[in-house]
Amino acid sequence: MDINPAQEPLPPVEPCTLVIFGGSGDLARRRLIPAVYNLLLDGLLPSNYVVLGLGRTPMSDEEFRSAVRDGVVKHSRQALIEDTWNAFSQHLFYMAGGNDDTQTYARLKERVEELEQTFKLPGNRIFYLSIPPSSFTDVCEGLSRSGLAGTPGARAPYTRIIVEKPVGRDLASAQAINQVTGRVFDESQIFRIDHYLGKETVQNLMVVRFANSIFEPIWNHKYVDHVQITVSEAEGVGTRATYYEEAGALRDMIQNHLLQLLCLVAMEPPYSLDPNVVRNAKMEVLRCLRPITTKDVDTCTVRAQYTEGKVHGTPVPGYRREKGVKPDSTTETYVAIKCFVENWRWSGVPFYLRTGKALPLRASEVAVQFKEIPQILFNANQQNPQAPNVLALKIQPEEGLSLRIVSRVPGTRAQTHPVEMNFKYGEVFGRPSPEAYERLLLDVMAGDASRFMRRDAVEASWAWITQILEAWDKSGQRWLPEYQAGTWGPVEADRLIQHDGRTWRIL
């Protein structure tokens, strides 16, 4: 089909140096370097640039290029083009150093300035912290002492820092991390990244709501029955067991991914796309979340662990039998939550959040279910009521949306049947959507912070999550409900939503 889209102008992107702390790690190889390479193929990179990886593993520039080339071949959205890669690789460099070694930063400054002189770069710098939060203090202080942090608030050349999740594991640790980064960098320089916010369908949430006049008038408690937000993962914890034991599903997924999706669904219309205006609107949602404390935790939350089973025919051991997991662990691999946004728009509308490991498939979806029509005319049969309208935004694996409506069945008898009106990005636009990291790295280069969490939002989401964590701790529960790997979760999660006369959607 011919498409003549209304396009927002691309923000100007100036030449810059991207320094990746943790440059020898998986994230750099599988996501970050392929993202930069795809930006180049799409003609979105600045006219000149340098990417410098920094890690503990000793490597030459050529060895680094070879390692990340393998990552591009395996994980790039677009195929590797030999001539383009050869030119691109000449902008890739590497140096070895420890984050806690003070000499690293003197050598880093020397290397960065040397590369900027060689490539005639203006001194714009982006530091990506793909490292554990325990190293943030060393890195921020090292950048400050060496003069690499730049002047807070300076317009040109700029210095920006990207902080990879998790930003803390509770409110106190999140505040500590924010204090560390805030001592060295101005809030305008800090970009706290959550790759979910870069996904095409997540970005489409605002467009669906505010670019279509048919939705916003009914986007409230008068017409919406409830909202379901699901992020399911088919794999178990696997090699991430050690990390997962310290995190769990609530910290790993609810605190960032699902709460950010909730904010986009529930926010008030911002008066502009200015980053702070958009982030203010999201922040108001977090302020309006009803606290879930000890008295509510049993009726509003469910946590569980997966047991032995099969996912897509592959055997999965029970969580407590995974390598690196304590045999008496009470870390949750599944969470379901019923929560409420207590403001005028959403009064009384429940938001059901669920996420888990070792579920039947990898999928993410936001589903807005509207209220049933009156029980007259085509809904007069109380034993067989009409299916309600549902708008479902599908985030993965196939990006798109569907709208369920009721239609007449062709024939001589008056029969009705629910039908799905489907839209898929790949079918309509004929090309794959950019990967989330592509969009987010470009935003950082352009200085657009609208898709990144602000300090107050990070702390507000952790304050809400920490109350749940504390309530769980007070319960002293030594054994969690269980669900078999390859199923949709524990029976307790079904009861949570069925108690309200509703059911979980089948993805």
N, C-alpha and C positions, 0 to 999 in steps of 0.2 A: 504494500500500500504506500501511497505517497504521503509523506509527513512533512509538514511545514510548521515546526513547533515554535511557540513563543519562548525565547531563550532569555535567561537572565545573563547579563554580561559577565564574562569571566574576570575575576579580580586580577589586577596586575601582579605578576610574580617576578621579583628581582633576582639576579644572580646571587647564589649563596653557597655556603659550605655546610653540609650535613654531617655531624659527628655522631656515630652510633656507639654508645657505651653498651657492651655486650655484643660487639660486632662479630664475634666468632660463634655466636649462639644460633639456636634454631629460628628465632623470630626474625633475625636479620636475613638469614638464608632463605627461609620459606615465604616470608611476607614483605619485609621492608625493601630489600634490593629488587625483588620482582615488581613491587609497586612503583619504585622509581623508574625502572626500565619501561613499564607500561605507560607511565606519564610521558616518557620520551617518545614512544611510538605514537602516542596520541597528540604529539605536538604541544604538550602542556608544560613541559619543563622550561625553566628560564634559559636564556641564550647561553649561559655559562654556569657551571656548577662543579662541585667536588663532593664526593662521598668518602668519608674516612671512618673505617671501622676500628674500634679500640676494644681489645679483649685480652684475657690472660694467656691464651694459647699463642705461642710464638709462630708467626707466619710471615712470609714475604708478601709484597704486593701481588706478585704473580700467583702465589699459592692461595691468597684470599680471592683473587679474581676467578681462579679455577673452582674454588669451593662454592662461591655464590653463583657461578655460571650453572653449576649442577642444580642449584635451587631454582633458577629461572627456567631451566629446561623442564623441571618436574612440576613447578607450581605457578608459572606465569599464566595469566589470562590469555595472552597472545603468544604465538609461537616465536621462538628465538630466530632472529634473522642475522645471519653470520656477519655481514658487513656492518649492520647497525650495532651488533654486540661488540665487535672489535673497536668501534669508535667509542661506544659507551664505557667499555672496560678501562679505557685510558683515563677516565675520570674517577676510578675506584682505587682507594689506597687503604693501607692497614698499618697499625702499629700496636705492639704488645705493651701491656702495662697493667699494674694492679690498681684497682679503684682506691685502695687504702695507702698507696705509695705516693708520698708527696712529690717525688721526682717525676712521676708520670705527668703531672700537669705542666711542669716546666718544659718537658720534652714535647707535650701536646701543643703547647702554645707555639713553640718553635716550628713544629711541623705544620700547623695550621697557617701560620704567617708565611712560611715558605711556599705552601700550595697556593695561597691567595695571591702571592706575588707572581708565581709561575703562570697562573690562569687569569691574572689581572682581575681578581674578584674585589668587590668594594668593601668586604669585611662583614657582610651579613652572615650570622652563624646560628645554626639550629643544633641543639644537643638533645639527642634521643636517649632517655634512660631506660634501656631494655635490660634492667638489672634488678636484683631483689631490693625491696625498700630499705633493708638494713644497710645498704651501701649509699643511700641518698645523701646522708650527712657528709660522708667523705668526698663525694663527687661535688656537691654544691660548694663546700668549703674550699676544695681544690680549685674549682673554677674561679672562685672569688679571689683567692690568694694570687693566682697566676694572672689575673686581669682578663680572663676569658669571659667572665660573666657579663661584661658590658655595663653600661650605666642604666639603671632602672629608669624607664620612661623615655630613654633617648629614642629619637625618631630614626636617625640614620647615622651609621649603619645599625641594624637591629641585632639583638641577641634574644633567642627564644629557647625554651626548654620544654621537652615533651616528657611527661611522666606516665609510664605504663601502669595499668592496674595490676594488683590491687593497691589502692591508696589506703593502706591501713587494714586492720582486722577487727577494729571496733572504734568507737568514737575517740577514745583517748589516743590511740596510735595514729588515727587519721589526723587529729589535731597536731600531734607531734611532727608528722611528715609535713603538714602544711606550714608549721612554724619554721622547719628547717629550710624548705624551699623559699618561704616568704622572707627569711632573713637576707637572702642573697638576691632573689629575683622579685621584681614587681609583679603583682597579680596579672597585669596585662602581658607579661612575658611567659606565663606558665600555661601550658596546654595539657590538661589531664585527659588522656585518650581512652575512649571506650569504643572498640572497633564496631560494635553493634550500631552506633549512631552514624556510621558511614555507609551502612547498607542502603541500597536503592529504595526498598520498600519502606524502611524506617523514615527516610527523607520524604517519601511520598505521603506519609501520614498527614503532614501539614498541608500539602497541596490538596489532598482529597478533602480535607476539612474546610480550608479557607479559599479554594479556587473553584468550588462547586456550591452553588446556592442551594442545592437540594438537601445538603446534609446539616449544615450548621444550625438551621432553625429547629431541627429535631434532635440535636446533640445535647440532650439534657435529661433530667429525671422524669420529665413528663412523658417522654417517648422511649427512653432506653430502659430495658429491664435489667440488664447486667452486662458486664464486660469480662471476657476471659482472655488472659495473656498466657501463652504456653511457649516454653522453650524446652524441647526434649532433645536428649542426646542418646544415640544408639550405643556408643561405646561405654565400657566401664571406665574405672579410673586408670587402669593400665600402669604406664610408667610414671604417672603423676600422683601415685598413691601417697608418697611422703608429703608433697604439698597439700594434697586434698585432706589428709588427716588434720592439718592445721586450719584448713579453710572450711570445707563443707559446702553444701549447695546454697545455703542462705547467704554466706559471705561471697561465694564465688559467682553466683548468678543473680540472686534477687537484688542484692545491694546496688549493683550497677546496671546490668542489662534490663531486667524486668521493671525496675523502678523508673528507669529512663523512658522505657516504652509507655509506662503508665502516665508519666508527665506529658508526653506528646499527645496521648489520647485525651487527657483531662484538662490540659491548659486552656486558659482564656485566650481569645485571639490577640496576638501582639499587634501593636499599632504600626510596627515596621519590622524589617528583617535585620535591623541593627543587632549585633551579637548580644549586647547587654539587655536589650528589650526582650529578645527571645528567651534569654536565660532567666530574666526576672519572672517571666510568665511560668516557666518550669518550676522555679523556686517557690512560687505561691502554691503549687500543687503539693509539694513536699511539706510546706507549713500546715496545709489543711489535712494531712493524713491523720486519721484517728489513731492514737497510740494503742498498741496491743501490749497490755501489761499482764501481770501474773493472773489476774482474775479472768482475762479473756483468752489466754494463750491456748487453752484446751479446746475452746469452741471455734477459734479463728485460725489455728495453725495445725498442720500435720507434718511430721517428719518421719522418715523411714530409711531403711537400708535395703539394697538388693541382695537376694540370695542366688545360689547357683541356678543357672538356666541357659538358654540359648537365644542369641540375637542374630537373625538372618542365618540360622543354621550353625553358627559358630558358638561353641561352648564358652560360657563366661563363669568364672568362679564367684562364689559369694564374696561380698565386699570384705568381710573379716578374714577371708582366705587370700586376699590380694597381698602381694609382697610389699612390705612396708607399712601394713595396717595392723594395729594392735588387735589381738584376739578378743578383747572386751571393749572395742571401740564403740562410742556412741555418736560418732560423726555421721551426719545425715547425708545420704546421696539423693534424696528426694524431699522436696518441700512443696506443700500446698498452703496457700494463705487466702483468707477472705478479709478484705480491707475496705475501708470507706474513705472517700474524699469529702470532708465535711465543709462544703460551701453551698451556695445557693443553687448552682448548676447541677450538682451531683448528689444532693441530699437524698439519702436512703438507697442509692444505687450501689450494689456490691461489685467490687472488682475482685475476681478470682485469679490468683497467680499460681502457676505450677511449673516446676522444673525438676528434672531428674536425670540420672545416669542409667545406662543399660535399659532404656525404654525401646519400644519396637522400631522406632525410626528417628532419624535426625530431622527435626522440623521446628519452625518457629512461626507463631501466628498470633495476631491480635484480632479477636472476634467481638464485634459489638452486636448484641442481640436486642432487638427492639421489642416493645411490649406486644402482647397478643391483641388481635382485633376484638371488638365486642362479640359476645356469643349470640349473634343474630345473623341472618342471611347466610353467607357461605361458611359461617362458623357456628351454626346452631346445634350441631351434633356434639354434645358434651363428652360423649364416650370416644369420639375421634376428632379432637380439635385440630384446627389448622396449624401447620408449622409456622412459627413466627419468622419475620424477616431478620436476616443476619447479614451484616457486612463484615467480611473476613479479609484482612490484609495479610498475605502470606509472605513471610520474610525469607524463609528457606525451606526446602531446597529450591523450589521454583518460585521466583519472585513474581508477584502479581496480586490481584484481588478478586473476590467473588461477591456477588450480591444474590442472596436467596429471596425469590419472590414466589408468590402463588399464582398459577396460571390455570386456565381451563383446559381440560383434556379434550382433544377433538372427538366428536361423536354426537350421537343423538341425545345422550343423557347428560345432565348437568353435573359433571365431575370436575374436581380440582386436584391439582398436584403441585408440590413445591419443585421449582426448577432453579438451577444455578446459572447466573450470568457471569462468565469468567473472562478475566483479562490477564494475559501473561506477557511480561516484558519482552521475552525472547521472540514470541510470535508476532507481536505488534511492531516492535522497533527493529527486529531482524539482526540484532547484535547483542552480545553479552553485556551485562551491566558492569561498570568498573568495580574492582574489588574495594572493600571498605577502606583499606589502608591507602589506596591511591587517592581517594577523595580527601581523607583526613590529612595526609602529608601535604597535599596541595593547599588545603586550608591553612595549615601552619605557615607555609611559605608566603601565603597571601595575607597572613595576620588575621584571618577570620576565625574567631573563637566561638561562634554560635553553636557548633557541634561538639563542644568540649565542656566538661563540668567545671563550674566555678567553685571556689573554696567553700563558700557558704552552703552550696548545694551538696557537696561531698559530706560536709559535717552534718547537715540536716538529714541526709539519707542514713548516715551511720548512727545518728541519735535514735532514729526510728528502729533500725535493725538491732541496735545494742539492747534496747528494751526487750526485744524478743529473745535474744541470746541470754540475757540475765534471767528472764522468766523460765527458760528451759533449764538453766543451771539450778535454779531454786527448786525445780521439780525433782531433782535427784534421780531422774530416770536412767536406769542402768541397761535396759534393753529397749530397742526401738521396734516399732512395727516393721514388718518385712514384706517385700514383694519379689516375686520371681523375676529374674532377669529376662527381658523380652516381653514383659507385660506392661500395662499402663500405670502401674503404681499400686499402692496398698488399698485395701478395701476401706480403710479409714478416710482416705481422700475422697472416695466416692460418697461416703456418708456425709462428709463436710458439705458438699454441694447439694446432695439429695435432701438433706435436712431442710433446705430452703425451697424444695420442689423443683430443682433444676438438675441438669446432668452435664458432665464434661463432654465437649465436642470430640468427635472421632476425626483424627487428622489423616 
